[in-house]
């Protein structure tokens, strides 16, 4: 078990400023920044982001989106699941268990998880117990999906 503490990130200027250090910084964060500036978002609103801090600095993060069962095209029986995106550890903190801690936290929530292996991360996902799904061009639209299932859940045939 990792010694890192995973926490749900608040959506505030400090968090969004920290996000700029990550390579996967993009439209999602920019739209949150605009919402913040328009005062739509509360500091404690349910953020999809989870992260690990070291000495007050965000060193790793991931986003987890809960997908409603009616959109489930992966699991049997169909159910709510998490889509894990933007798992990223700052370069100087890689290979220290941060990514593992974030994935273990997502698994601890008890729902199946779908992710996409990006940037040649296939080996990491396999090591974490995820399996590649047989590619379906209509469903997967160019993605490279990997899934993890809790006990009692299987992949749709």
Secondary structure, DSSP 8 states (H G I E B T S, - for coil): -----EEE---SHHHHHHHTTSTT--HHHHHHHHHHHTT-S-TTS--SEEEEEETTEEEEEEEEEEE-GGG--SEES---EEEEEEEEE-GGGTTSSHHHHHHHHHHHT-S-EEEE--TT-HHHHHHTT-EE----HHHHTT--EEEE--TT-EE--
